[in-house]
Amino acid sequence: MHRPNKGLLAAPPQGKAQNWEQLNNFTGDWNVSIWSGATDQPVTATAKANGSLAKTTEAQIQIQDLAIDSNKQPLQLTANFAYTPEAGYTLAVNSNISSVPVQFAGEYQAAMNRYNYYPTSNDVSVIKGVDSSTIRLELAFAGQNVWILDTYAQVNGKEEKIQTYRFTKS
C-alpha cells in the first residue's frame, strides 16, 4: 500500500533544504538551565530567555537574568539562528561584554538528528581560556518545548562536553 509523503522528511529538490521548519521551535519564553565544566570548578546556573522570529529565515533568542548560585550576573546574550539555501545554517552570538559577535557555520547531522556549529574565525573568544578552533556546538530539539545546546572542545587531546544550555518552555 502506498502512503503519501506529507513532506515532513522529504528531501527538497537538488537535495538542499529550502527552509528550516524548526525555527518556530525557538519562539516563546524559556527557562534556561546551564552547566559548565569549562572552569576548574563546575558551574550550574539559570537564566531566562525569549525567542522570536526576526524574519522568516531567522530566529532570535535573548538570554538575560543569568544567576550563578542565585547571584545575578551582568551577562546578556543574543543568539541568532538562521538558515537560507545560499548560506546554510548559521549562528551569530552577541554579548553585552564583547563588542565582537561570534559567527558560526552549521550543518545538519541526519544520522543523529542534530545540528553542529563551528566558529568561522579562530581569533574570537567563544569561551575564555579555550582555543576557539577546537569548539563545536551541538543543537538538539526534544519536541517544541525543550531544546539543548551543548558545547564541546578539545581538552587534553580529546573532545569533551564543557557546557550545556537546556531551554524549557516556561
Disulfide bonds with the S-S distance in Angstrom:
none
